[in-house]
Amino acid sequence: MTIARGPDDFAPQTEANQRLLNALYDGNAAAPAPPPATPTSPVDADRLYGPSMLTSAFARRGPELWAAIGADTATQQQMRETFVGIKRSTQLPEGLLTRIAEAHIDGQLAAVRQNDPEAATDAFDKQVQTWNAEIRETLRSRYGAKDGEQLLARTAKFVRATPALAKILQQHGLGSRPEIVEGIAAHVFSSGYR
């Protein structure tokens, strides 16, 4: 058994081997390699990583909504971009943002199919009051009376800081739905947003 003793023991035998080593290990590079491309749009990201949950929700539920409200291509794209913009600016978990998008689509469809808007408004107002009381009690029991109220205030501040999110949550009572408010409050709590 022979043990290598110096750099000459590992020298390539031929010029072809040297070219191969240079190609593999970039031995003759004059400048560093450019950084890998990062996706700049949701479409690029979908091509690179596969469809996101949010993109999939619009692909699955969008056609029904577009047909019901008569949305043109620009309106469809604007709604998708609104949610992608919210995702970028808030860093909300994609599962929560997808839930918000699907609830928004459900609300839009329900509004189009409404037969008696006045009766529906009264019932809906009562439901929102119930949800508000429920979420306030949930946060108080989970975080304590004082901290629960402070978290609710921080959550409201977080939502107001992103006007597009605030606008979406003002529609169809989304900003009062316990599962949505709890999700946003959990994000605010875990991120330390003040």
Backbone as a printed PyTorch tensor [residue, N CA C, xyz], in Angstrom:
tensor([[[  0.8390,  -1.1660,   0.0000],
         [  0.0000,   0.0000,   0.0000],
         [  0.8880,   1.2340,   0.0000]],

        [[  0.5770,   2.1660,  -0.9100],
         [  1.3660,   3.3790,  -1.0330],
         [  0.5520,   4.5550,  -0.5120]],

        [[  1.1700,   5.3660,   0.2720],
         [  0.5070,   6.5410,   0.8080],
         [  0.9930,   7.7460,   0.0140]],

        [[  0.0620,   8.5990,  -0.3960],
         [  0.4330,   9.8130,  -1.1340],
         [  1.2340,  10.7230,  -0.2250]],

        [[  2.3000,  11.2830,  -0.7840],
         [  3.1850,  12.0770,   0.0380],
         [  3.1850,  13.5600,  -0.3310]],

        [[  2.7320,  13.9320,  -1.4840],
         [  2.7890,  15.3320,  -1.8890],
         [  1.7700,  15.6350,  -2.9660]],

        [[  1.7020,  16.9030,  -3.3960],
         [  0.7040,  17.2940,  -4.3800],
         [  0.9100,  16.6150,  -5.7270]],

        [[  2.1600,  16.2230,  -6.0560],
         [  2.3870,  15.5710,  -7.3410],
         [  1.7470,  14.1990,  -7.4080]],

        [[  1.5150,  13.5880,  -6.2650],
         [  0.8870,  12.2760,  -6.2540],
         [ -0.5620,  12.3530,  -6.7380]],

        [[ -1.1760,  13.5500,  -6.6770],
         [ -2.5710,  13.7100,  -7.0830],
         [ -2.7000,  14.4600,  -8.4000]],

        [[ -1.5990,  14.7650,  -9.0670],
         [ -1.6290,  15.5240, -10.3180],
         [ -2.3440,  14.7180, -11.3910]],

        [[ -3.1270,  15.3970, -12.2470],
         [ -3.8130,  14.6780, -13.3230],
         [ -2.8090,  14.0800, -14.2980]],

        [[ -3.1560,  12.9760, -14.8510],
         [ -2.2780,  12.2680, -15.7550],
         [ -2.2810,  12.8890, -17.1480]],

        [[ -3.4380,  13.4680, -17.5500],
         [ -3.5470,  13.9770, -18.9150],
         [ -4.1640,  15.3710, -18.9080]],

        [[ -4.0570,  16.0000, -20.0830],
         [ -4.6760,  17.3140, -20.2520],
         [ -6.1970,  17.2130, -20.1480]],

        [[ -6.7880,  16.1330, -20.5830],
         [ -8.2390,  15.9370, -20.5010],
         [ -8.6880,  15.8790, -19.0440]],

        [[ -7.8830,  15.1910, -18.2090],
         [ -8.2180,  15.1440, -16.7870],
         [ -8.1600,  16.5360, -16.1570]],

        [[ -7.1720,  17.3430, -16.5780],
         [ -7.0450,  18.7000, -16.0480],
         [ -8.2620,  19.5450, -16.4420]],

        [[ -8.6950,  19.4370, -17.7090],
         [ -9.8800,  20.1780, -18.1520],
         [-11.1060,  19.7430, -17.3670]],

        [[-11.2270,  18.4570, -17.1100],
         [-12.3640,  17.9440, -16.3470],
         [-12.3470,  18.4940, -14.9240]],

        [[-11.1790,  18.4740, -14.2870],
         [-11.0820,  19.0210, -12.9370],
         [-11.4040,  20.5090, -12.9140]],

        [[-10.9160,  21.2480, -13.9090],
         [-11.2180,  22.6780, -13.9720],
         [-12.7170,  22.9190, -14.1640]],

        [[-13.3410,  22.1040, -14.9840],
         [-14.7760,  22.2680, -15.2100],
         [-15.5600,  21.9160, -13.9530]],

        [[-15.1580,  20.8540, -13.2720],
         [-15.8780,  20.4340, -12.0690],
         [-15.6720,  21.3870, -10.9020]],

        [[-14.4570,  21.8320, -10.7210],
         [-14.1290,  22.6300,  -9.5550],
         [-13.8740,  24.0850,  -9.8830]],

        [[-14.1280,  24.4950, -11.1120],
         [-14.0080,  25.8740, -11.5390],
         [-12.6180,  26.4250, -11.2300]],

        [[-11.6070,  25.6450, -11.5430],
         [-10.2340,  26.0130, -11.2200],
         [ -9.7080,  27.1990, -11.9920]],

        [[-10.2420,  27.5060, -13.1570],
         [ -9.7350,  28.6050, -13.9640],
         [-10.7010,  29.7850, -14.0000]],

        [[-11.6070,  29.8760, -13.0820],
         [-12.6170,  30.9420, -13.1230],
         [-11.9780,  32.2930, -12.8700]],

        [[-12.3460,  33.2710, -13.6860],
         [-11.8320,  34.6250, -13.5140],
         [-12.7570,  35.4390, -12.6180]],

        [[-14.0560,  35.1180, -12.6210],
         [-15.0350,  35.8610, -11.8160],
         [-15.9520,  34.8530, -11.1330]],

        [[-16.4960,  35.2360, -10.0020],
         [-17.4080,  34.3100,  -9.3310],
         [-18.6640,  34.0690, -10.1660]],

        [[-19.2220,  32.9040,  -9.9940],
         [-20.4370,  32.5550, -10.7330],
         [-21.5820,  33.4510, -10.2730]],

        [[-22.4940,  33.8010, -11.1870],
         [-23.6300,  34.6320, -10.7860],
         [-24.5280,  33.8590,  -9.8350]],

        [[-25.2250,  34.5720,  -8.9410],
         [-26.1230,  33.8850,  -8.0130],
         [-27.2670,  33.2400,  -8.7730]],

        [[-27.8310,  32.1780,  -8.2230],
         [-28.9450,  31.5340,  -8.9100],
         [-30.1420,  32.4780,  -8.9700]],

        [[-30.9220,  32.3440, -10.0160],
         [-32.0930,  33.2020, -10.1940],
         [-33.1340,  32.8940,  -9.1210]],

        [[-33.7610,  33.9450,  -8.6300],
         [-34.8540,  33.7740,  -7.6750],
         [-36.1390,  34.1990,  -8.3590]],

        [[-37.2370,  33.5390,  -8.0490],
         [-38.4890,  33.8990,  -8.7000],
         [-38.9180,  35.3100,  -8.2840]],

        [[-39.3740,  36.0910,  -9.2460],
         [-39.7940,  37.4570,  -8.9670],
         [-41.2970,  37.6190,  -9.0120]],

        [[-41.9990,  36.6650,  -9.5130],
         [-43.4560,  36.7610,  -9.5690],
         [-44.0440,  35.4250,  -9.1400]],

        [[-45.3390,  35.4270,  -8.7910],
         [-45.9550,  34.1670,  -8.3950],
         [-45.9160,  33.1320,  -9.5080]],

        [[-46.0000,  33.5860, -10.7540],
         [-45.9610,  32.6510, -11.8760],
         [-44.5940,  31.9910, -11.9440]],

        [[-43.5040,  32.7900, -11.7820],
         [-42.1530,  32.2220, -11.7770],
         [-41.9870,  31.2430, -10.6250]],

        [[-42.4920,  31.6180,  -9.4500],
         [-42.3830,  30.7400,  -8.2870],
         [-43.1430,  29.4480,  -8.5240]],

        [[-44.3090,  29.5290,  -9.1490],
         [-45.0800,  28.3260,  -9.4360],
         [-44.3370,  27.4130, -10.4030]],

        [[-43.6500,  28.0130, -11.3840],
         [-42.8770,  27.1990, -12.3280],
         [-41.7120,  26.5200, -11.6240]],

        [[-41.1060,  27.2440, -10.7000],
         [-39.9240,  26.7300, -10.0210],
         [-40.2730,  25.7320,  -8.9220]],

        [[-41.2600,  26.0600,  -8.1020],
         [-41.5640,  25.2530,  -6.9240],
         [-42.8650,  24.4610,  -7.0270]],

        [[-43.6560,  24.6810,  -8.0450],
         [-44.9840,  24.0810,  -8.1160],
         [-45.9940,  25.0730,  -7.5490]],

        [[-47.2580,  24.8570,  -7.8140],
         [-48.2610,  25.8420,  -7.3870],
         [-48.3460,  25.9550,  -5.8650]],

        [[-48.4990,  27.1850,  -5.4000],
         [-48.6540,  27.4200,  -3.9800],
         [-50.0940,  27.1160,  -3.5920]],

        [[-50.3410,  27.0400,  -2.2940],
         [-51.7070,  26.8010,  -1.8240],
         [-52.6170,  27.9330,  -2.2700]],

        [[-52.1170,  29.1480,  -2.2190],
         [-52.9060,  30.3080,  -2.5890],
         [-53.2500,  30.2850,  -4.0780]],

        [[-52.2570,  30.0150,  -4.9100],
         [-52.4790,  29.9170,  -6.3470],
         [-53.4490,  28.7870,  -6.6660]],

        [[-53.2980,  27.6770,  -5.9620],
         [-54.1960,  26.5380,  -6.1820],
         [-55.6290,  26.8740,  -5.7970]],

        [[-55.8030,  27.6540,  -4.7300],
         [-57.1530,  28.0370,  -4.3070],
         [-57.8380,  28.8570,  -5.3870]],

        [[-57.1060,  29.7920,  -5.9840],
         [-57.6990,  30.5940,  -7.0550],
         [-57.9400,  29.7600,  -8.3100]],

        [[-57.0630,  28.8210,  -8.5970],
         [-57.2640,  27.9570,  -9.7640],
         [-58.4950,  27.0700,  -9.5750]],

        [[-58.7010,  26.6240,  -8.3430],
         [-59.8060,  25.7130,  -8.0480],
         [-61.1330,  26.4530,  -7.9050]],

        [[-61.1410,  27.5600,  -7.1600],
         [-62.3870,  28.2550,  -6.8270],
         [-62.6690,  29.4490,  -7.7210]],

        [[-61.6370,  29.9800,  -8.3580],
         [-61.7870,  31.1890,  -9.1600],
         [-62.7930,  31.1060, -10.2900]],

        [[-62.7620,  30.0700, -11.1210],
         [-63.6810,  30.0310, -12.2600],
         [-65.1590,  30.1960, -11.8740]],

        [[-65.5550,  29.5950, -10.7720],
         [-66.9410,  29.7440, -10.3170],
         [-67.2270,  31.2060,  -9.9630]],

        [[-66.2990,  31.8390,  -9.2580],
         [-66.4790,  33.2440,  -8.8860],
         [-66.4520,  34.1410, -10.1100]],

        [[-65.4900,  33.9240, -11.0090],
         [-65.3760,  34.7790, -12.1960],
         [-66.6620,  34.7200, -13.0090]],

        [[-67.2260,  33.5200, -13.1460],
         [-68.4750,  33.3850, -13.9070],
         [-69.6310,  34.0870, -13.1880]],

        [[-69.6910,  33.9760, -11.8630],
         [-70.7980,  34.5600, -11.0960],
         [-70.7750,  36.0840, -11.1030]],

        [[-69.5770,  36.6730, -11.0400],
         [-69.5050,  38.1390, -10.9860],
         [-69.1660,  38.7500, -12.3400]],

        [[-68.9260,  37.9170, -13.3320],
         [-68.6040,  38.4170, -14.6690],
         [-67.2720,  39.1420, -14.7160]],

        [[-66.2770,  38.5940, -14.0370],
         [-64.9620,  39.2340, -13.9490],
         [-64.1640,  39.0310, -15.2330]],

        [[-63.5860,  40.1200, -15.7120],
         [-62.6970,  40.0100, -16.8620],
         [-61.3050,  39.5840, -16.3890]],

        [[-60.4160,  39.3760, -17.3250],
         [-59.0690,  38.8890, -17.0020],
         [-58.3250,  39.8490, -16.0820]],

        [[-58.4800,  41.1400, -16.3060],
         [-57.7810,  42.1260, -15.4650],
         [-58.2700,  42.0620, -14.0260]],

        [[-59.5670,  41.8970, -13.8210],
         [-60.1280,  41.8020, -12.4720],
         [-59.6340,  40.5380, -11.7810]],

        [[-59.5990,  39.4490, -12.5140],
         [-59.1130,  38.1860, -11.9590],
         [-57.6550,  38.3340, -11.5190]],

        [[-56.8450,  38.8960, -12.3890],
         [-55.4260,  39.0700, -12.0840],
         [-55.2360,  40.0090, -10.9050]],

        [[-56.0410,  41.0650, -10.8400],
         [-55.9350,  42.0250,  -9.7410],
         [-56.2330,  41.3520,  -8.4030]],

        [[-57.2630,  40.4850,  -8.3560],
         [-57.5950,  39.8090,  -7.1010],
         [-56.4600,  38.8850,  -6.6800]],

        [[-55.9190,  38.1260,  -7.6240],
         [-54.7890,  37.2440,  -7.3040],
         [-53.6020,  38.0470,  -6.7880]],

        [[-53.2710,  39.1250,  -7.4790],
         [-52.1270,  39.9440,  -7.1010],
         [-52.3350,  40.6250,  -5.7500]],

        [[-53.5780,  40.9530,  -5.4190],
         [-53.8740,  41.5340,  -4.1120],
         [-53.4730,  40.5650,  -3.0150]],

        [[-53.8600,  39.3140,  -3.1600],
         [-53.5380,  38.3200,  -2.1290],
         [-52.0460,  37.9980,  -2.1000]],

        [[-51.4100,  37.9480,  -3.2510],
         [-49.9690,  37.7060,  -3.2810],
         [-49.2370,  38.8810,  -2.6370]],

        [[-49.7080,  40.1030,  -2.8870],
         [-49.1110,  41.2880,  -2.2550],
         [-49.2740,  41.2610,  -0.7450]],

        [[-50.4450,  40.8220,  -0.2780],
         [-50.6740,  40.6940,   1.1640],
         [-49.7040,  39.6750,   1.7500]],

        [[-49.5240,  38.5880,   1.0410],
         [-48.6050,  37.5440,   1.5180],
         [-47.1860,  38.0970,   1.6580]],

        [[-46.7450,  38.8400,   0.6500],
         [-45.3860,  39.3950,   0.6870],
         [-45.2100,  40.4130,   1.8050]],

        [[-46.1920,  41.2950,   1.9710],
         [-46.0140,  42.3950,   2.9120],
         [-46.2550,  41.9900,   4.3680]],

        [[-47.0700,  40.9500,   4.6060],
         [-47.3860,  40.5820,   5.9850],
         [-46.6480,  39.3530,   6.4760]],

        [[-46.1950,  38.5150,   5.5550],
         [-45.5690,  37.2420,   5.9020],
         [-46.5200,  36.3340,   6.6830]],

        [[-47.8360,  36.5170,   6.4800],
         [-48.7990,  35.6090,   7.1050],
         [-48.5730,  34.2060,   6.5680]],

        [[-48.8150,  33.1910,   7.3790],
         [-48.6740,  31.8150,   6.8890],
         [-49.5840,  31.5870,   5.6810]],

        [[-49.0700,  30.8590,   4.7260],
         [-49.8250,  30.6570,   3.4840],
         [-51.1500,  29.9400,   3.7240]],

        [[-51.1810,  29.0080,   4.6610],
         [-52.4320,  28.3120,   4.9660],
         [-53.5010,  29.2730,   5.4620]],

        [[-53.1190,  30.2110,   6.3170],
         [-54.0720,  31.2000,   6.8230],
         [-54.5260,  32.1270,   5.7040]],

        [[-53.5980,  32.5870,   4.8820],
         [-53.9620,  33.4810,   3.7940],
         [-54.8480,  32.7680,   2.7770]],

        [[-54.6060,  31.4970,   2.5680],
         [-55.4620,  30.7120,   1.6730],
         [-56.8710,  30.6010,   2.2550]],

        [[-56.9670,  30.3960,   3.5620],
         [-58.2710,  30.3450,   4.2300],
         [-59.0120,  31.6710,   4.0660]],

        [[-58.2860,  32.7780,   4.1960],
         [-58.8890,  34.1010,   4.0100],
         [-59.3680,  34.2640,   2.5680]],

        [[-58.5480,  33.8420,   1.6060],
         [-58.9290,  33.9510,   0.1910],
         [-60.1740,  33.1250,  -0.1090]],

        [[-60.2310,  31.9090,   0.4190],
         [-61.3930,  31.0570,   0.1630],
         [-62.6460,  31.6200,   0.8380]],

        [[-62.4990,  32.1810,   2.0470],
         [-63.6420,  32.8040,   2.7200],
         [-64.0910,  34.0430,   1.9470]],

        [[-63.1510,  34.7650,   1.3680],
         [-63.4910,  35.9290,   0.5480],
         [-64.2800,  35.4880,  -0.6890]],

        [[-63.8210,  34.4370,  -1.3310],
         [-64.5330,  33.9090,  -2.5050],
         [-65.9290,  33.4520,  -2.1030]],

        [[-66.0340,  32.7370,  -0.9690],
         [-67.3520,  32.3060,  -0.4850],
         [-68.2690,  33.5060,  -0.2470]],

        [[-67.7330,  34.5610,   0.3570],
         [-68.5250,  35.7580,   0.6230],
         [-68.9830,  36.4410,  -0.6540]],

        [[-68.1030,  36.5140,  -1.6310],
         [-68.4670,  37.1110,  -2.9170],
         [-69.5870,  36.3080,  -3.5810]],

        [[-69.4570,  34.9880,  -3.5580],
         [-70.4890,  34.1390,  -4.1640],
         [-71.8140,  34.2660,  -3.4190]],

        [[-71.7620,  34.3100,  -2.0970],
         [-72.9890,  34.4460,  -1.3040],
         [-73.6730,  35.7780,  -1.5940]],

        [[-72.8930,  36.8350,  -1.7620],
         [-73.4730,  38.1490,  -2.0540],
         [-74.1820,  38.1530,  -3.3990]],

        [[-73.6080,  37.4660,  -4.3780],
         [-74.2280,  37.4000,  -5.7060],
         [-75.5370,  36.6080,  -5.6580]],

        [[-75.5820,  35.5700,  -4.8450],
         [-76.7470,  34.6740,  -4.7950],
         [-77.8260,  35.1290,  -3.8170]],

        [[-77.6380,  36.2690,  -3.1600],
         [-78.5560,  36.7490,  -2.1300],
         [-79.9290,  37.0930,  -2.7080]],

        [[-81.0020,  36.5070,  -2.1120],
         [-82.3720,  36.7970,  -2.5500],
         [-82.9930,  37.9270,  -1.7390]],

        [[-82.7830,  37.9220,  -0.4290],
         [-83.3710,  38.9250,   0.4540],
         [-82.2530,  39.6130,   1.2290]],

        [[-81.6670,  40.6590,   0.6580],
         [-80.5030,  41.2960,   1.2920],
         [-80.7910,  41.8650,   2.6790]],

        [[-81.9810,  42.3930,   2.9110],
         [-82.2860,  43.0090,   4.2060],
         [-82.3150,  41.9720,   5.3240]],

        [[-82.9810,  40.8520,   5.0970],
         [-83.0450,  39.7940,   6.1070],
         [-81.6610,  39.2000,   6.3470]],

        [[-80.9090,  39.0440,   5.2760],
         [-79.5690,  38.4820,   5.4000],
         [-78.6550,  39.4240,   6.1860]],

        [[-78.8100,  40.7220,   6.0070],
         [-77.9870,  41.6990,   6.7190],
         [-78.2310,  41.6360,   8.2170]],

        [[-79.5060,  41.5200,   8.6350],
         [-79.8230,  41.4300,  10.0580],
         [-79.2120,  40.1760,  10.6830]],

        [[-79.3860,  39.0440,  10.0200],
         [-78.8330,  37.7880,  10.5330],
         [-77.3030,  37.8530,  10.5770]],

        [[-76.7290,  38.4630,   9.5600],
         [-75.2810,  38.5570,   9.4840],
         [-74.7380,  39.4540,  10.5970]],

        [[-75.3970,  40.5630,  10.8750],
         [-74.9570,  41.4610,  11.9510],
         [-74.9500,  40.7420,  13.3000]],

        [[-75.9630,  39.9280,  13.5390],
         [-76.0130,  39.1500,  14.7900],
         [-74.8720,  38.1410,  14.8430]],

        [[-74.5890,  37.5210,  13.7100],
         [-73.4980,  36.5460,  13.6490],
         [-72.1570,  37.2140,  13.9360]],

        [[-71.9360,  38.4000,  13.3850],
         [-70.6840,  39.1310,  13.6060],
         [-70.5320,  39.4790,  15.0840]],

        [[-71.6120,  39.9040,  15.7350],
         [-71.5560,  40.2150,  17.1660],
         [-71.1830,  38.9720,  17.9740]],

        [[-71.7650,  37.8400,  17.6060],
         [-71.4510,  36.5810,  18.2880],
         [-69.9860,  36.2240,  18.0970]],

        [[-69.4950,  36.3380,  16.8620],
         [-68.0900,  36.0380,  16.5880],
         [-67.1580,  36.9510,  17.3760]],

        [[-67.4730,  38.2550,  17.4190],
         [-66.6220,  39.2080,  18.1440],
         [-66.5290,  38.8530,  19.6240]],

        [[-67.6670,  38.5110,  20.2280],
         [-67.6610,  38.1150,  21.6380],
         [-66.8630,  36.8220,  21.8280]],

        [[-67.0300,  35.8880,  20.9050],
         [-66.3400,  34.5990,  20.9860],
         [-64.8230,  34.7670,  20.8910]],

        [[-64.3550,  35.5740,  19.9470],
         [-62.9110,  35.7280,  19.7820],
         [-62.3100,  36.4800,  20.9580]],

        [[-63.0270,  37.4730,  21.4660],
         [-62.5260,  38.2220,  22.6300],
         [-62.3830,  37.2720,  23.8240]],

        [[-63.3710,  36.4190,  24.0440],
         [-63.3250,  35.4620,  25.1590],
         [-62.2100,  34.4290,  24.9480]],

        [[-62.0410,  33.9720,  23.7250],
         [-60.9880,  32.9960,  23.4270],
         [-59.6090,  33.5740,  23.7230]],

        [[-59.3640,  34.7920,  23.2700],
         [-58.0530,  35.4040,  23.5090],
         [-57.8220,  35.6960,  24.9800]],

        [[-58.8650,  36.1040,  25.6840],
         [-58.7300,  36.3460,  27.1310],
         [-58.4130,  35.0560,  27.8740]],

        [[-59.0940,  33.9770,  27.5220],
         [-58.8510,  32.7180,  28.2280],
         [-57.4790,  32.1340,  27.8820]],

        [[-57.0180,  32.3640,  26.6690],
         [-55.7380,  31.8080,  26.2440],
         [-54.5510,  32.6260,  26.7540]],

        [[-54.6590,  33.9590,  26.7160],
         [-53.5180,  34.8150,  27.0410],
         [-53.6970,  35.6170,  28.3330]],

        [[-54.8440,  35.4880,  28.9620],
         [-55.1340,  36.2950,  30.1510],
         [-55.9120,  37.5350,  29.7490]],

        [[-56.6220,  38.1360,  30.7170],
         [-57.4980,  39.2680,  30.4100],
         [-56.7160,  40.4380,  29.8100]],

        [[-55.6620,  40.8490,  30.4880],
         [-54.8970,  42.0160,  30.0320],
         [-54.1540,  41.7260,  28.7250]],

        [[-53.4070,  40.6180,  28.6920],
         [-52.6170,  40.2880,  27.5070],
         [-53.5010,  39.9560,  26.3060]],

        [[-54.6610,  39.3450,  26.5630],
         [-55.5950,  39.0410,  25.4740],
         [-56.1050,  40.3020,  24.8080]],

        [[-56.4540,  41.3050,  25.6120],
         [-56.9160,  42.5880,  25.0610],
         [-55.7910,  43.2940,  24.3190]],

        [[-54.5710,  43.2330,  24.8800],
         [-53.4350,  43.8560,  24.2070],
         [-53.1330,  43.1630,  22.8810]],

        [[-53.2350,  41.8430,  22.8610],
         [-52.9990,  41.1000,  21.6290],
         [-54.0530,  41.4490,  20.5880]],

        [[-55.2860,  41.5960,  21.0070],
         [-56.3440,  41.9800,  20.0830],
         [-56.0580,  43.3700,  19.5010]],

        [[-55.5900,  44.2950,  20.3280],
         [-55.2340,  45.6380,  19.8520],
         [-54.0420,  45.5810,  18.8960]],

        [[-53.0290,  44.7710,  19.2210],
         [-51.8690,  44.6150,  18.3280],
         [-52.2750,  43.9810,  17.0060]],

        [[-53.2120,  43.0420,  17.0670],
         [-53.6980,  42.3890,  15.8550],
         [-54.4060,  43.4060,  14.9670]],

        [[-55.2420,  44.2410,  15.5660],
         [-55.9320,  45.2890,  14.7980],
         [-54.9220,  46.2460,  14.1750]],

        [[-53.8760,  46.5990,  14.9120],
         [-52.8260,  47.4850,  14.4020],
         [-52.1000,  46.8310,  13.2280]],

        [[-51.8090,  45.5310,  13.3570],
         [-51.1480,  44.7730,  12.2930],
         [-51.9890,  44.7970,  11.0150]],

        [[-53.2820,  44.5730,  11.1670],
         [-54.1750,  44.5550,   9.9990],
         [-54.2320,  45.9420,   9.3610]],

        [[-54.3640,  46.9850,  10.1640],
         [-54.4390,  48.3540,   9.6250],
         [-53.1490,  48.7570,   8.9210]],

        [[-52.0280,  48.1730,   9.2960],
         [-50.7440,  48.5000,   8.6790],
         [-50.6570,  48.0210,   7.2300]],

        [[-51.5470,  47.1210,   6.8320],
         [-51.5900,  46.6280,   5.4550],
         [-52.9850,  46.9270,   4.9110]],

        [[-53.1600,  48.0640,   4.2380],
         [-54.4940,  48.4690,   3.7810],
         [-55.2190,  47.4240,   2.9290]],

        [[-54.4900,  46.6940,   2.1040],
         [-55.1420,  45.6780,   1.2690],
         [-55.7490,  44.5760,   2.1380]],

        [[-55.0370,  44.1610,   3.1740],
         [-55.5510,  43.1480,   4.0930],
         [-56.7550,  43.6980,   4.8550]],

        [[-56.6500,  44.9490,   5.3340],
         [-57.7570,  45.5670,   6.0660],
         [-59.0060,  45.6330,   5.1980]],

        [[-58.8320,  45.9730,   3.9300],
         [-59.9780,  46.0700,   3.0120],
         [-60.6410,  44.7100,   2.8180]],

        [[-59.8410,  43.6700,   2.6420],
         [-60.3890,  42.3170,   2.4650],
         [-61.1280,  41.8880,   3.7240]],

        [[-60.5480,  42.1400,   4.8940],
         [-61.1610,  41.6900,   6.1430],
         [-62.4240,  42.4720,   6.4990]],

        [[-62.6090,  43.6560,   5.9360],
         [-63.8290,  44.4260,   6.1800],
         [-65.0150,  43.8670,   5.3990]],

        [[-64.7450,  43.0780,   4.3970],
         [-65.8090,  42.5370,   3.5540],
         [-66.2940,  41.1950,   4.0960]],

        [[-67.5830,  40.9890,   4.0450],
         [-68.2080,  39.7010,   4.3670],
         [-67.9160,  39.2240,   5.7870]],

        [[-67.5760,  40.1250,   6.6780],
         [-67.3360,  39.7630,   8.0740],
         [-66.0820,  38.9490,   8.3070]],

        [[-65.1700,  38.9520,   7.3520],
         [-63.9650,  38.1170,   7.4920],
         [-63.1270,  38.5310,   8.6940]],

        [[-63.1190,  39.8220,   9.0210],
         [-62.3360,  40.3030,  10.1410],
         [-62.9250,  39.9580,  11.4910]],

        [[-64.0750,  39.2930,  11.5080],
         [-64.6970,  38.8570,  12.7610],
         [-64.7330,  37.3390,  12.8950]],

        [[-64.4020,  36.6390,  11.8500],
         [-64.4450,  35.1730,  11.9150],
         [-63.3640,  34.6800,  12.8760]],

        [[-63.7750,  33.8960,  13.8680],
         [-62.8120,  33.4620,  14.8960],
         [-61.5670,  32.7730,  14.3450]],

        [[-61.7180,  31.8810,  13.3720],
         [-60.5480,  31.1540,  12.8720],
         [-59.5670,  32.0860,  12.1680]],

        [[-60.0740,  33.1290,  11.5390],
         [-59.1960,  34.0810,  10.8540],
         [-58.5210,  34.9960,  11.8690]],

        [[-59.3020,  35.5450,  12.8040],
         [-58.7280,  36.4400,  13.8180],
         [-57.7220,  35.6880,  14.6790]],

        [[-58.0540,  34.4650,  15.0820],
         [-57.1070,  33.6820,  15.8870],
         [-55.8180,  33.4260,  15.1240]],

        [[-55.9220,  33.1280,  13.8260],
         [-54.7270,  32.8880,  13.0180],
         [-53.8440,  34.1180,  12.9130]],

        [[-54.4650,  35.2690,  12.6740],
         [-53.6860,  36.5040,  12.5760],
         [-53.0960,  36.8570,  13.9450]],

        [[-53.8820,  36.6880,  15.0060],
         [-53.3830,  36.9780,  16.3610],
         [-52.2030,  36.0680,  16.7050]],

        [[-52.2770,  34.8040,  16.3250],
         [-51.1600,  33.8820,  16.5850],
         [-49.9120,  34.3310,  15.8380]],

        [[-50.0840,  34.8160,  14.6110],
         [-48.9370,  35.3240,  13.8330],
         [-48.3540,  36.5620,  14.5090]],

        [[-49.2290,  37.4730,  14.9290],
         [-48.7820,  38.6950,  15.6090],
         [-48.0340,  38.3330,  16.8920]],

        [[-48.5710,  37.3900,  17.6450],
         [-47.9460,  36.9620,  18.8940],
         [-46.5780,  36.3430,  18.6480]],

        [[-46.5120,  35.4070,  17.6930],
         [-45.2510,  34.6980,  17.4500],
         [-44.1910,  35.5660,  16.7890]],

        [[-44.6230,  36.5520,  15.9990],
         [-43.6480,  37.4210,  15.3310],
         [-43.1990,  38.5670,  16.2370]],

        [[-43.9100,  38.7940,  17.3510],
         [-43.5540,  39.8710,  18.2580],
         [-43.9340,  41.2440,  17.7340]],

        [[-44.8740,  41.2810,  16.7900],
         [-45.2980,  42.5590,  16.2080],
         [-45.8430,  43.4710,  17.3060]],

        [[-45.4080,  44.6930,  17.3200],
         [-45.8650,  45.6860,  18.3100],
         [-46.5100,  46.7770,  17.5900]]])
